Amino acid sequence: MRPPPASHGPVFAPPGRRVVDSVTVLLPVPPSVNRIYRHTKERGPVRSDAYKSWIDGAGWRLQAQRPGRVPGPYVLLLAVPRTSRMDIDNAAKAISDLLQKHGVVDNDRDAVRVLLEWHAEHEEVAATVRGLSGGPALEPIAPVRPPLEAVA
């Protein structure tokens, strides 16, 4: 069996990140999936400046919360602030990639289910990752949206 490509798996995971069943983090609203890449004639799609800036800021915000790692299959629940101007489903790609890059999940392809909803509680995206330890992925699951000060 071939090893996975270097692009898969955690890139910035701190050593010894604790394994947990569930993680909730608050993140800035990402750019819309329609704005994360720009196309060039020479190199094809490249990350936009807005996306690079969001990756940097959101990465620091995520690391400051010291999340654990949810290994294996998981359900991703995203509560997006109603004040954001994007289509709700455009938030999932950037946040999934960030969670993988920082080692919160092993691989964003392990997501079995992604649930999206609007919220009006604060100006950040609440991202909850819940591991599936052999249980069904289709049971009702309500997102956890802690107040901003609970995670900060």
N, C-alpha and C positions, 0 to 999 in steps of 0.2 A: 504494500500500500504506500502510495506517495505521500510525503508530508504536505500539509496545507500550504498554499502560497503565502508569502510573507505578508500580504495584505489582510489576511484573516487573523482573528484573535486579538487579544488586548495589546495595545501599543504602549500606553502610558500607565499601566496598572502598577501601583506601588507593590513592592514585594510583600508577601504575607497578607494580602487583603483578605479579611475574614469572609468565610462563606456564610450566607444568610438565606432565609426563605423568601424575604421580601425587602425591597428597597424603595423609598420614596425620596425624590430629590426635586428641588425647585430650580428651574433653569430659565434664562431669558428666552423670549420668543425668538425662534430662528427665522431666518429669511425664508420666504416661500420657496418651495421646491423649484418653482419656475425661475428663481433668481439665484440659485446656488452655483450654477455653472454659466460661463459665457463661452461662446464658440469662436475659435480663431481659425484662420485658414491654415496656419502653419502646424498647430498642435492639436486641433480639434477642441473638444470641451476641456476647459480649465476652470478651477475654482474661482468664483468671483471674489472681489475684494470684500464685499459685504459678508460673504460666507466665511472667508478666512478670519475676519474680525470676530464674527460670532463664535467660531470654533475656539478661538483663543479665550475670549471672555467667558463663554459657557463652560469651557474646560476648567478654568480657574474656579468658577462658581461651584461646579460639581465637586472638584477636589476638596474645596473648603468644607463641604458637608461630610466628608469622609465616609462615603457609602461602602457597603460591603459588596461582595460578588455573588451573583445568582447564577450558579452553573447549570448547564443543560437547558432543556425546553422551558419556556416561560410565556407568560401573558404580559403584554405591555398595555398600560392604561395611561392615556394622556388627557389631562384636563387643560384646555387652552383658554386663555383669557378672552372673553367676548369682545374686548376692545381691540384685539388684533384684527388687522384688515385682511388676513389671508383666508383662503378656504381651509376648513378645519383639517382636512386630510393632507394638506401640504406640510404639516409639522412633523409627521411621522418619520420621514426619511432622514432628515438632519439629526433628529434626537436619537434615533436608533444607531446611526453611525457614531455619534458622540459616546453613547453608552458602551459601544464595543471598543472604541479607541481607548477609553479610560478603564477598561476591564471590569465594568459593572456586569456585563454579560460577556460570555465567551465569544459568541458569534451572533450577529443580528439575524442570521438565517434560522436561529433556534426559536424565534418568536412563533408561537403556535396561533396566537390570536392577538390582535391589536384593537383596543377600544378607544374611541375618541369622544370627547364631550366638551361643551363650552362651560366656562365658569365665570363668575363675577366677583370672586373673593379677593384677588390681588392681580398684579400685572405680570406674573410669571407663569410658565407652564409647569404643572405638577406632573412629574413622570413617575409612575409606580411600576416596578418590575416584580412580578410574583412568580416564583418558581413552581413548576409542575412536577411534583414528586410522585408520578404515576397516577395522579388524580385526573379527572376529566377537565378539559379546557373550556367546556361549554356551560358549566354551571354559572348562575348569575354572580357577577363580580362587580361590586361598586368601587369606583376609584376612591383613593384616599387623597383628600385635598387638605393638608394641614394648613393652619394659618401661616403667613409668611414668617413670623417670628419663631415658630416652632422648629424650623429647620435651620434657620440662619445661624 
